[in-house]
Amino acid sequence: MQEPDDAYIIKSNPIALRCKAMPAMQIFFKCNGEWVHQNEHVSEESMDESTGLKVREVFINVTRQQVEDFHGPEDYWCQCVAWSHLGTSKSRKASVRIAYLRKNFEQDPQGREVPIEGMIVLHCRPPEGVPAAEVEWLKNEEPIDSQLDENIDTRADHNLIIRQARLSDSGNYTCMAANIVAKRRSLSATVIVYVNGGWSSWTEWSACNVRCGRGWQKRSRTCTNPAPLNGGAFCEGMSVQKITCTSLCPVDGSWEVWSEWSVCSPECEHLRIRECTAPPPRNGGKFCEGLSQESENCTDGLCIQGIENASDIALYSGLGAAVIAVAVLVVGVTLYRRSQSDYGVDVIDSSALTGGFQTFNFKTVRQGNSLLLNSSMQPDLTVSRTYSGPICLQDPLDKELMTESSLFNPLSDIKVKVQSSFMVSLGVSERAEYHSKTHSGTFPHGNTRGFNTIHPRNKTPYIQNLSSLPTRTELRTTGVFGHLGGRLVMPNTGVSLLIPHGAIPEENSWEIYMSINQGEASLQPDGSEVLLSPEVTCGPSDMVVTTPFALTIPHCADVSSEHWNIHLKKRTQQGKWEEVMSVEDESTSCYCLLDPFACHVLLDSFGTYALAGEPITDCAVKQLKVAVFGCMSCNSLDYNLRVYCVDNTPCAFQEVVSDERHQGGQLLEEPKLLHFKGNTFSLQISVLDIPPFLWRIKPFTACQEVPFSRVWCSNRQPLHCAFSLERYTPTTTQLSCKICIRQLKGHEQILQVQTSILESERETITFFAQEDNTFPAQTGPKAFKIPYSIRQRICATFDTPSAKGKDWQMLAQKNSINRNLSYFATQSSPSAVILNLWEARHQHDGDLDSLACALEEIGRTHTKLSNIPETQLEEPDFGYSRQNGL
């Protein structure tokens, strides 16, 4: 009825073998051919209810020691034998074995790198064990079910087969072996499914790079179809192709010789002609200048055309006499009025809230009216003339300042009266004209007196002597560069140019220049765009580089992709501006990296570049630098304050300082940063906390307002408003007040003015806390922070694709370069271009720690560069310097 089953002894636990028979009188076990002692049997009897026959059941225990002590040709076995009156019956032999599972796999799966759609076979031979272990596969610690994925087969001799590899099949695979004793894990095998790069289609050929003569055209393609992935091979071949091209040169037209004079006409004239055919204009050349037809009198002036009748002569004579009579009368009346009158002025502010333009009425008074300065006497208002113009000025070069004119300093025959308590002012670029005749003692034009230069006490180390700053003509620099490259810097402007090593062919050298447009901006933004940077020109324009150079341009935008759409623009040879790219776009022609205060651009052609921004929301912010300058007026009791709001770029503020130097102005407080939002609200500038009984504002009130559009669309022209303060007594030598600059419903800044106006207390003070003392042109290895030998090793390491992804893409990521990586993929050495960009961003840093940390994070280096032993650092190619901590 029941035979003993095969059994396994786990660890030291005995097993029980059972046997049941009917009808049976005796049941005994025989193990390995020998009877088991009767005392080791346990017997049970029962009655079968259906037949009434006796059922006997017997079981024995087999221990681990018994099995280990048996040394036979086969496994330990047992069978039971039953007796009855009918005879005997034997059961099957049941084997008893000690169960185990060894620790080590006979074959661990091995990692593979396979191309996409290739076959993956991972072999696994589990450890030896009794009973034999069953195998299960894990991917990233999750069981694999081959029944749910037809692409995977795990049935063939414990191996894992993936018929067509997919990107999703990349991962860590583990072989699991288990039986009734234990479970064992193999070593994990990393499977990487890589994608080899493929070229995109070629772009169209570019236009010929020269307008005249022999030049070149180029086209490009990118390794993005598909892009290499997971260490796949980069595309083989060139990413850029160049061919020569020839452009027809424009030919300007030239005149043929004049023809012979024609026959004399009835009008006593003859003419001659010429044609623009020697040669005619071709290929866009200019047409001939001048007239194509010429006529002249052919009778030496003796030709008289007849008058129809004598009445015409009388008519013309009468009209001439009448004109002469009227002219004599007008001259006589004018001379009489001049001899009977003198001029005075009454200035009335009649547009306090009209956006900054006031109308002034000039009213004449009787000659000899010596009571005009008496406040109890009123001038004659019978005759008036009008003068219109603003009080706040825009261009510092146009300052025939109101503080030096009679508007702020009334003379003997002028009275100034203010009708409103609030003045709104706006800058203009031209001086206003006085449309009435002025007396030489009334409006002193051409005043040659200079301002007294005032040096306030040294409040902060930020301020500098203005006389040391360069003038406008100095905002241009040049340098000669060769194959070793170098750096060209415009000091104190934030503008620089990096020429990489190898960008210029060997045995060649170029004189490269860089300049900043200090005049009115030629870039007129379209629509809602505003100019965010200076216009920077680098050249020569016909120079060709083999590796992109890095141009750094400062900007005044509070960078945020949510609020700004910023574009890089270039001026064409025709003087027009065209968009090169948006800083957020993907492009293979150039690369823009936008930092908080500057934009680093990788380019392959020289020219004139600038940044323009289009605000996307009202939260777009321009960063303005606000500063206050002061100087004494021509009146010894007066002191002038001029408050500037300029774009927050070093070159814009340097221009203001240069202009103030010529005006005798002195910086009174460290400039501050104002965040000006594009929310259409205007800017207010006011003077606060003027010491009573010591100073007073004259003749206007202490608040001025500038419309939003005037500040937002300044196009780099510095905006300033002027205030005039008057001392009550000459003994007052100290001035303290506050200048509040704020945008309505926006940001506010306070400039604290505290200065002495006495020349004897003037001190030499500094302006820049960290003046840029960089040499304008640095050539060769000293221009770069990364030594050339280290640079070569980095490029050799990271330009090679890696199975673990530790290539130039990770180098870019660790240096905060996270977008438009397709641009670097088109370069012959992506790592070299990334390092050039790092050099441009860190030209003012003192050491290489940021790069060393990036390399250490990637795991390609085991020692920080700053910790290399000094004996090694003293080698020439390391450029070791204890001063800057490299």
ZIRA-V140059 format. One record per pair of residues at least 4 apart in sequence whose ideal C-beta (glycine too) atoms are under 6 Angstrom apart, sorted by sequence separation. I is the first residue (numbers start at 1). J is the second residue. D is the distance in whole Angstrom. If there is no record, write none. Layout:
i={I & I}
j={J & J}
d={D & D}
This chain:
i={36 & 62 & 114 & 129 & 165 & 228 & 265 & 281 & 297 & 299 & 337 & 365 & 410 & 434 & 438 & 470 & 499 & 504 & 525 & 545 & 572 & 581 & 691 & 706 & 708 & 709 & 743 & 778 & 786 & 795 & 802 & 806 & 838 & 848 & 863 & 868 & 30 & 31 & 48 & 83 & 138 & 139 & 178 & 210 & 307 & 402 & 403 & 406 & 438 & 481 & 490 & 525 & 594 & 615 & 633 & 647 & 660 & 690 & 697 & 706 & 714 & 727 & 756 & 778 & 786 & 802 & 812 & 855 & 856 & 868 & 873 & 881 & 9 & 21 & 70 & 114 & 146 & 154 & 209 & 228 & 264 & 281 & 371 & 393 & 402 & 410 & 525 & 571 & 572 & 581 & 646 & 742 & 801 & 824 & 827 & 855 & 874 & 29 & 48 & 81 & 82 & 126 & 137 & 146 & 162 & 177 & 208 & 209 & 351 & 489 & 557 & 592 & 593 & 633 & 646 & 781 & 873 & 7 & 19 & 112 & 146 & 153 & 262 & 406 & 523 & 569 & 741 & 46 & 67 & 81 & 126 & 176 & 208 & 261 & 262 & 349 & 350 & 479 & 488 & 583 & 592 & 631 & 798 & 799 & 824 & 152 & 521 & 569 & 570 & 646 & 740 & 798 & 45 & 79 & 80 & 174 & 175 & 206 & 223 & 261 & 487 & 583 & 591 & 630 & 79 & 151 & 174 & 205 & 206 & 223 & 276 & 567 & 568 & 590 & 599 & 644 & 738 & 739 & 852 & 4 & 44 & 109 & 259 & 347 & 348 & 477 & 486 & 568 & 590 & 628 & 629 & 798 & 852 & 79 & 174 & 205 & 258 & 259 & 365 & 485 & 738 & 4 & 43 & 109 & 365 & 485 & 567 & 628 & 687 & 77 & 78 & 107 & 172 & 173 & 203 & 258 & 363 & 485 & 686 & 737 & 41 & 42 & 137 & 202 & 203 & 345 & 346 & 484 & 497 & 536 & 566 & 627 & 686 & 704 & 848 & 2 & 77 & 107 & 172 & 173 & 221 & 256 & 274 & 363 & 481 & 485 & 516 & 517 & 736 & 1 & 41 & 106 & 202 & 220 & 255 & 256 & 364 & 626 & 685 & 1 & 40 & 75 & 76 & 220 & 273 & 516 & 533 & 735 & 811 & 1 & 170 & 200 & 255 & 256 & 343 & 344 & 363 & 483 & 624 & 625 & 684 & 75 & 105 & 170 & 199 & 200 & 218 & 219 & 256 & 272 & 482 & 515 & 533 & 734 & 808 & 812 & 104 & 135 & 137 & 170 & 253 & 361 & 362 & 483 & 532 & 561 & 625 & 682 & 683 & 733 & 808 & 811 & 815 & 36 & 169 & 200 & 218 & 254 & 271 & 514 & 532 & 568 & 624 & 733 & 102 & 200 & 342 & 532 & 623 & 682 & 733 & 101 & 102 & 167 & 197 & 216 & 217 & 269 & 341 & 488 & 513 & 682 & 698 & 198 & 253 & 360 & 482 & 681 & 101 & 165 & 198 & 216 & 217 & 253 & 270 & 344 & 625 & 680 & 683 & 698 & 27 & 67 & 100 & 268 & 359 & 480 & 481 & 23 & 100 & 197 & 215 & 695 & 696 & 799 & 22 & 23 & 27 & 29 & 67 & 99 & 140 & 195 & 197 & 251 & 268 & 400 & 480 & 481 & 629 & 24 & 101 & 139 & 140 & 214 & 251 & 799 & 22 & 97 & 250 & 252 & 255 & 346 & 357 & 392 & 394 & 398 & 478 & 479 & 510 & 631 & 798 & 62 & 124 & 139 & 195 & 250 & 251 & 252 & 253 & 264 & 356 & 391 & 392 & 393 & 394 & 395 & 631 & 795 & 21 & 212 & 248 & 250 & 253 & 268 & 390 & 392 & 394 & 478 & 559 & 123 & 138 & 194 & 196 & 199 & 211 & 390 & 629 & 630 & 685 & 687 & 795 & 20 & 194 & 195 & 196 & 197 & 208 & 210 & 212 & 406 & 477 & 559 & 570 & 571 & 794 & 795 & 122 & 138 & 192 & 194 & 197 & 390 & 629 & 630 & 694 & 846 & 847 & 19 & 208 & 476 & 570 & 815 & 846 & 847 & 121 & 136 & 628 & 814 & 18 & 372 & 475 & 495 & 497 & 569 & 628 & 120 & 135 & 503 & 643 & 16 & 17 & 372 & 389 & 404 & 475 & 503 & 569 & 814 & 133 & 134 & 503 & 554 & 555 & 627 & 16 & 120 & 133 & 502 & 566 & 567 & 133 & 472 & 503 & 552 & 553 & 625 & 626 & 14 & 15 & 31 & 117 & 118 & 387 & 500 & 566 & 690 & 131 & 552 & 626 & 689 & 810 & 14 & 29 & 30 & 116 & 564 & 565 & 689 & 127 & 129 & 385 & 499 & 550 & 551 & 623 & 624 & 687 & 688 & 29 & 114 & 122 & 124 & 126 & 385 & 565 & 12 & 498 & 550 & 551 & 624 & 688 & 806 & 27 & 28 & 563 & 497 & 523 & 548 & 563 & 621 & 622 & 686 & 9 & 27 & 784 & 496 & 548 & 555 & 557 & 563 & 564 & 621 & 685 & 26 & 127 & 563 & 24 & 25 & 620 & 684 & 25 & 24 & 494 & 618 & 683 & 17 & 19 & 21 & 23 & 618 & 656 & 681 & 682 & 543 & 558 & 615 & 681 & 797 & 109 & 652 & 681 & 541 & 558 & 109 & 541 & 556 & 122 & 539 & 556 & 676 & 352 & 356 & 538 & 344 & 345 & 347 & 349 & 356 & 647 & 677 & 349 & 352 & 356 & 348 & 349 & 353 & 537 & 19 & 646 & 675 & 535 & 536 & 674 & 362 & 644 & 645 & 535 & 674 & 644 & 17 & 116 & 533 & 672 & 101 & 108 & 111 & 533 & 642 & 643 & 108 & 110 & 111 & 112 & 113 & 116 & 532 & 101 & 109 & 642 & 99 & 100 & 101 & 105 & 531 & 532 & 99 & 641 & 669 & 529 & 530 & 669 & 640 & 669 & 529 & 668 & 528 & 638 & 639 & 523 & 525 & 668 & 3 & 6 & 638 & 789 & 3 & 5 & 6 & 7 & 8 & 9 & 10 & 637 & 4 & 637 & 787 & 8 & 556 & 787 & 556 & 787 & 556 & 554 & 343 & 643 & 494 & 628 & 626 & 534 & 639 & 626 & 628 & 516 & 518 & 494 & 493 & 492 & 493 & 492 & 454 & 451 & 452 & 530 & 531 & 449 & 471 & 469 & 469 & 466 & 521 & 466 & 521 & 463 & 462 & 460 & 453 & 451 & 454 & 456 & 451 & 450 & 409 & 403 & 404 & 591 & 586 & 588 & 588 & 403 & 588 & 600 & 600 & 396 & 423 & 423 & 422 & 425 & 421 & 492 & 418 & 423 & 424 & 491 & 416 & 426 & 489 & 550 & 489 & 552 & 488 & 550 & 487 & 427 & 486 & 486 & 425 & 484 & 487 & 486 & 479 & 481 & 456 & 457 & 465 & 477 & 456 & 463 & 464 & 454 & 463 & 464 & 463 & 464 & 458 & 457 & 455 & 458 & 462 & 455 & 461 & 408 & 403 & 394 & 394 & 392 & 500 & 498 & 498 & 355 & 222 & 220 & 231 & 231 & 231 & 239 & 224 & 222 & 223 & 222 & 192 & 113}
j={40 & 66 & 118 & 133 & 169 & 232 & 269 & 285 & 301 & 303 & 341 & 369 & 414 & 438 & 442 & 474 & 503 & 508 & 529 & 549 & 576 & 585 & 695 & 710 & 712 & 713 & 747 & 782 & 790 & 799 & 806 & 810 & 842 & 852 & 867 & 872 & 35 & 36 & 53 & 88 & 143 & 144 & 183 & 215 & 312 & 407 & 408 & 411 & 443 & 486 & 495 & 530 & 599 & 620 & 638 & 652 & 665 & 695 & 702 & 711 & 719 & 732 & 761 & 783 & 791 & 807 & 817 & 860 & 861 & 873 & 878 & 886 & 15 & 27 & 76 & 120 & 152 & 160 & 215 & 234 & 270 & 287 & 377 & 399 & 408 & 416 & 531 & 577 & 578 & 587 & 652 & 748 & 807 & 830 & 833 & 861 & 880 & 36 & 55 & 88 & 89 & 133 & 144 & 153 & 169 & 184 & 215 & 216 & 358 & 496 & 564 & 599 & 600 & 640 & 653 & 788 & 880 & 15 & 27 & 120 & 154 & 161 & 270 & 414 & 531 & 577 & 749 & 55 & 76 & 90 & 135 & 185 & 217 & 270 & 271 & 358 & 359 & 488 & 497 & 592 & 601 & 640 & 807 & 808 & 833 & 162 & 531 & 579 & 580 & 656 & 750 & 808 & 56 & 90 & 91 & 185 & 186 & 217 & 234 & 272 & 498 & 594 & 602 & 641 & 91 & 163 & 186 & 217 & 218 & 235 & 288 & 579 & 580 & 602 & 611 & 656 & 750 & 751 & 864 & 17 & 57 & 122 & 272 & 360 & 361 & 490 & 499 & 581 & 603 & 641 & 642 & 811 & 865 & 93 & 188 & 219 & 272 & 273 & 379 & 499 & 752 & 19 & 58 & 124 & 380 & 500 & 582 & 643 & 702 & 93 & 94 & 123 & 188 & 189 & 219 & 274 & 379 & 501 & 702 & 753 & 58 & 59 & 154 & 219 & 220 & 362 & 363 & 501 & 514 & 553 & 583 & 644 & 703 & 721 & 865 & 20 & 95 & 125 & 190 & 191 & 239 & 274 & 292 & 381 & 499 & 503 & 534 & 535 & 754 & 20 & 60 & 125 & 221 & 239 & 274 & 275 & 383 & 645 & 704 & 21 & 60 & 95 & 96 & 240 & 293 & 536 & 553 & 755 & 831 & 22 & 191 & 221 & 276 & 277 & 364 & 365 & 384 & 504 & 645 & 646 & 705 & 97 & 127 & 192 & 221 & 222 & 240 & 241 & 278 & 294 & 504 & 537 & 555 & 756 & 830 & 834 & 127 & 158 & 160 & 193 & 276 & 384 & 385 & 506 & 555 & 584 & 648 & 705 & 706 & 756 & 831 & 834 & 838 & 60 & 193 & 224 & 242 & 278 & 295 & 538 & 556 & 592 & 648 & 757 & 127 & 225 & 367 & 557 & 648 & 707 & 758 & 127 & 128 & 193 & 223 & 242 & 243 & 295 & 367 & 514 & 539 & 708 & 724 & 225 & 280 & 387 & 509 & 708 & 129 & 193 & 226 & 244 & 245 & 281 & 298 & 372 & 653 & 708 & 711 & 726 & 56 & 96 & 129 & 297 & 388 & 509 & 510 & 53 & 130 & 227 & 245 & 725 & 726 & 829 & 53 & 54 & 58 & 60 & 98 & 130 & 171 & 226 & 228 & 282 & 299 & 431 & 511 & 512 & 660 & 56 & 133 & 171 & 172 & 246 & 283 & 831 & 55 & 130 & 283 & 285 & 288 & 379 & 390 & 425 & 427 & 431 & 511 & 512 & 543 & 664 & 831 & 96 & 158 & 173 & 229 & 284 & 285 & 286 & 287 & 298 & 390 & 425 & 426 & 427 & 428 & 429 & 665 & 829 & 56 & 247 & 283 & 285 & 288 & 303 & 425 & 427 & 429 & 513 & 594 & 159 & 174 & 230 & 232 & 235 & 247 & 426 & 665 & 666 & 721 & 723 & 831 & 57 & 231 & 232 & 233 & 234 & 245 & 247 & 249 & 443 & 514 & 596 & 607 & 608 & 831 & 832 & 160 & 176 & 230 & 232 & 235 & 428 & 667 & 668 & 732 & 884 & 885 & 58 & 247 & 515 & 609 & 854 & 885 & 886 & 161 & 176 & 668 & 854 & 59 & 413 & 516 & 536 & 538 & 610 & 669 & 162 & 177 & 545 & 685 & 59 & 60 & 415 & 432 & 447 & 518 & 546 & 612 & 857 & 177 & 178 & 547 & 598 & 599 & 671 & 61 & 165 & 178 & 547 & 611 & 612 & 179 & 518 & 549 & 598 & 599 & 671 & 672 & 61 & 62 & 78 & 164 & 165 & 434 & 547 & 613 & 737 & 179 & 600 & 674 & 737 & 858 & 63 & 78 & 79 & 165 & 613 & 614 & 738 & 177 & 179 & 435 & 549 & 600 & 601 & 673 & 674 & 737 & 738 & 80 & 165 & 173 & 175 & 177 & 436 & 616 & 64 & 550 & 602 & 603 & 676 & 740 & 858 & 80 & 81 & 616 & 551 & 577 & 602 & 617 & 675 & 676 & 740 & 64 & 82 & 839 & 552 & 604 & 611 & 613 & 619 & 620 & 677 & 741 & 83 & 184 & 620 & 82 & 83 & 678 & 742 & 84 & 84 & 554 & 678 & 743 & 78 & 80 & 82 & 84 & 679 & 718 & 743 & 744 & 606 & 621 & 678 & 744 & 860 & 173 & 716 & 745 & 606 & 623 & 175 & 607 & 622 & 189 & 606 & 623 & 743 & 420 & 424 & 606 & 413 & 414 & 416 & 418 & 425 & 716 & 746 & 419 & 422 & 426 & 419 & 420 & 424 & 608 & 91 & 718 & 747 & 608 & 609 & 747 & 436 & 718 & 719 & 610 & 749 & 720 & 94 & 193 & 610 & 749 & 179 & 186 & 189 & 611 & 720 & 721 & 187 & 189 & 190 & 191 & 192 & 195 & 611 & 181 & 189 & 722 & 180 & 181 & 182 & 186 & 612 & 613 & 181 & 723 & 751 & 612 & 613 & 752 & 724 & 753 & 614 & 753 & 614 & 724 & 725 & 610 & 612 & 755 & 91 & 94 & 726 & 877 & 92 & 94 & 95 & 96 & 97 & 98 & 99 & 726 & 94 & 727 & 877 & 99 & 647 & 878 & 648 & 879 & 649 & 649 & 439 & 739 & 598 & 739 & 741 & 651 & 757 & 749 & 751 & 651 & 655 & 650 & 650 & 650 & 651 & 654 & 631 & 631 & 632 & 713 & 715 & 634 & 658 & 657 & 658 & 657 & 715 & 661 & 716 & 667 & 670 & 670 & 664 & 663 & 666 & 668 & 664 & 664 & 635 & 633 & 634 & 823 & 820 & 822 & 823 & 640 & 826 & 840 & 841 & 659 & 700 & 701 & 701 & 704 & 701 & 772 & 699 & 704 & 705 & 772 & 699 & 710 & 774 & 836 & 776 & 840 & 777 & 840 & 778 & 719 & 778 & 779 & 721 & 780 & 783 & 783 & 777 & 779 & 755 & 756 & 764 & 776 & 756 & 765 & 766 & 757 & 766 & 767 & 767 & 768 & 763 & 763 & 762 & 765 & 769 & 763 & 769 & 724 & 724 & 717 & 719 & 721 & 836 & 839 & 840 & 707 & 588 & 588 & 801 & 802 & 803 & 826 & 822 & 822 & 825 & 826 & 803 & 803}
d={5 & 6 & 4 & 5 & 5 & 4 & 5 & 4 & 6 & 4 & 6 & 5 & 4 & 6 & 5 & 4 & 5 & 5 & 3 & 6 & 5 & 5 & 6 & 5 & 6 & 6 & 6 & 6 & 6 & 5 & 5 & 5 & 6 & 5 & 6 & 5 & 5 & 6 & 5 & 5 & 6 & 5 & 4 & 4 & 5 & 5 & 5 & 6 & 4 & 5 & 4 & 6 & 5 & 3 & 4 & 5 & 3 & 5 & 5 & 6 & 6 & 4 & 4 & 4 & 5 & 5 & 4 & 6 & 6 & 5 & 5 & 5 & 6 & 6 & 5 & 5 & 5 & 5 & 5 & 5 & 5 & 5 & 4 & 6 & 6 & 5 & 6 & 5 & 6 & 5 & 5 & 4 & 5 & 4 & 5 & 5 & 6 & 4 & 5 & 6 & 5 & 4 & 5 & 6 & 6 & 5 & 5 & 6 & 5 & 5 & 6 & 6 & 5 & 5 & 6 & 6 & 4 & 4 & 6 & 6 & 5 & 4 & 5 & 5 & 6 & 5 & 5 & 5 & 5 & 5 & 5 & 6 & 6 & 5 & 5 & 5 & 5 & 5 & 4 & 4 & 5 & 6 & 5 & 6 & 6 & 6 & 6 & 6 & 5 & 6 & 6 & 5 & 5 & 6 & 5 & 6 & 4 & 5 & 6 & 5 & 5 & 5 & 4 & 5 & 5 & 5 & 6 & 5 & 5 & 4 & 4 & 5 & 5 & 6 & 6 & 5 & 6 & 4 & 5 & 4 & 5 & 4 & 5 & 5 & 6 & 6 & 5 & 6 & 5 & 6 & 5 & 5 & 4 & 5 & 5 & 5 & 5 & 5 & 5 & 4 & 6 & 6 & 5 & 5 & 5 & 5 & 5 & 5 & 4 & 4 & 6 & 6 & 5 & 5 & 5 & 5 & 6 & 4 & 5 & 5 & 5 & 6 & 6 & 5 & 5 & 5 & 5 & 6 & 5 & 5 & 5 & 5 & 4 & 5 & 5 & 4 & 5 & 4 & 6 & 6 & 6 & 5 & 6 & 5 & 5 & 6 & 5 & 4 & 5 & 4 & 6 & 4 & 5 & 6 & 5 & 5 & 5 & 5 & 5 & 6 & 5 & 4 & 5 & 5 & 5 & 6 & 5 & 6 & 6 & 6 & 6 & 5 & 6 & 6 & 6 & 4 & 5 & 5 & 5 & 5 & 5 & 6 & 6 & 5 & 5 & 5 & 6 & 5 & 5 & 6 & 6 & 5 & 4 & 6 & 4 & 5 & 6 & 4 & 5 & 5 & 4 & 5 & 4 & 5 & 5 & 6 & 5 & 6 & 5 & 6 & 5 & 6 & 6 & 6 & 5 & 5 & 5 & 5 & 4 & 5 & 6 & 6 & 6 & 6 & 4 & 4 & 4 & 5 & 4 & 5 & 5 & 6 & 5 & 5 & 4 & 5 & 5 & 5 & 6 & 5 & 6 & 5 & 6 & 5 & 5 & 4 & 4 & 6 & 4 & 5 & 6 & 6 & 5 & 4 & 4 & 6 & 5 & 5 & 5 & 5 & 5 & 6 & 6 & 6 & 5 & 6 & 6 & 4 & 6 & 6 & 6 & 5 & 6 & 6 & 5 & 5 & 4 & 5 & 6 & 5 & 5 & 5 & 4 & 4 & 5 & 6 & 5 & 6 & 5 & 4 & 6 & 5 & 6 & 5 & 6 & 5 & 4 & 5 & 5 & 4 & 5 & 6 & 5 & 4 & 3 & 6 & 6 & 6 & 5 & 5 & 4 & 5 & 5 & 6 & 4 & 5 & 4 & 4 & 5 & 4 & 5 & 4 & 6 & 5 & 6 & 5 & 5 & 5 & 6 & 6 & 4 & 4 & 4 & 3 & 6 & 5 & 6 & 4 & 6 & 5 & 4 & 4 & 4 & 5 & 6 & 5 & 4 & 6 & 5 & 5 & 4 & 4 & 5 & 5 & 5 & 5 & 4 & 6 & 4 & 6 & 6 & 6 & 5 & 4 & 6 & 5 & 4 & 6 & 5 & 4 & 4 & 5 & 6 & 5 & 5 & 5 & 5 & 5 & 5 & 4 & 5 & 6 & 6 & 5 & 5 & 4 & 5 & 4 & 4 & 6 & 5 & 6 & 6 & 6 & 6 & 4 & 6 & 4 & 5 & 5 & 6 & 6 & 3 & 6 & 6 & 6 & 6 & 6 & 4 & 6 & 4 & 5 & 6 & 4 & 6 & 5 & 6 & 6 & 6 & 5 & 5 & 5 & 6 & 5 & 5 & 5 & 6 & 5 & 6 & 4 & 5 & 5 & 6 & 5 & 5 & 5 & 5 & 5 & 5 & 5 & 5 & 5 & 5 & 6 & 6 & 5 & 4 & 5 & 6 & 5 & 6 & 5 & 6 & 5 & 6 & 4 & 6 & 4 & 5 & 5 & 6 & 4 & 3 & 4 & 6 & 5 & 4 & 6 & 6 & 5 & 6 & 5 & 6 & 6 & 6 & 6 & 5 & 4 & 5 & 5 & 5 & 5 & 5 & 5 & 6 & 5 & 5 & 5 & 5 & 5 & 5 & 5 & 5 & 4 & 5 & 4 & 4 & 5 & 4 & 6 & 6 & 5 & 4 & 6 & 5 & 6 & 3 & 4 & 5 & 4 & 5 & 6 & 6 & 6 & 4 & 4 & 4 & 6 & 6 & 6 & 5 & 5 & 6 & 5 & 6 & 5 & 6 & 5 & 5 & 6 & 3 & 5 & 5 & 5 & 5 & 5 & 6 & 5 & 6 & 5 & 5 & 5 & 3 & 5 & 5 & 6 & 4 & 6 & 5 & 4 & 6 & 6 & 6 & 5 & 6 & 5 & 5 & 5 & 4 & 6 & 6 & 5 & 5 & 5 & 5 & 5 & 4 & 5 & 5 & 5 & 6 & 4 & 5 & 5 & 5 & 5 & 5 & 4 & 5 & 6 & 6 & 5 & 5 & 6 & 5 & 5 & 4 & 5 & 5 & 6 & 6 & 6 & 6 & 5 & 5 & 6 & 6 & 5 & 5 & 5 & 5 & 4 & 5 & 5 & 4 & 5 & 6 & 5 & 5 & 6 & 5 & 5 & 6 & 4 & 5 & 5 & 4 & 4 & 5 & 4 & 5 & 6 & 4 & 6 & 6 & 6 & 5 & 5 & 5 & 6 & 6 & 5 & 5 & 6 & 4 & 5 & 6 & 4 & 6 & 6 & 4 & 4 & 6 & 5 & 6 & 5 & 5 & 6 & 6 & 4 & 4 & 5 & 5 & 4 & 5 & 5 & 6 & 5 & 6 & 3 & 6 & 5 & 5 & 5 & 5 & 5 & 6 & 5 & 5 & 5 & 5 & 6 & 4 & 5 & 6 & 6 & 5 & 6 & 5 & 6 & 6 & 5 & 5 & 5 & 6 & 5 & 5 & 6 & 5 & 5 & 4 & 5 & 5 & 5 & 4 & 6 & 4 & 4 & 4 & 3 & 6 & 3 & 6 & 6 & 4 & 6 & 5 & 4 & 6 & 6 & 2 & 5 & 5 & 5 & 6 & 3 & 5 & 5 & 5 & 5 & 5 & 5 & 6 & 6 & 4 & 5 & 6 & 5 & 6 & 5 & 6 & 5 & 5 & 4 & 4 & 6 & 5 & 5 & 6 & 6 & 6}
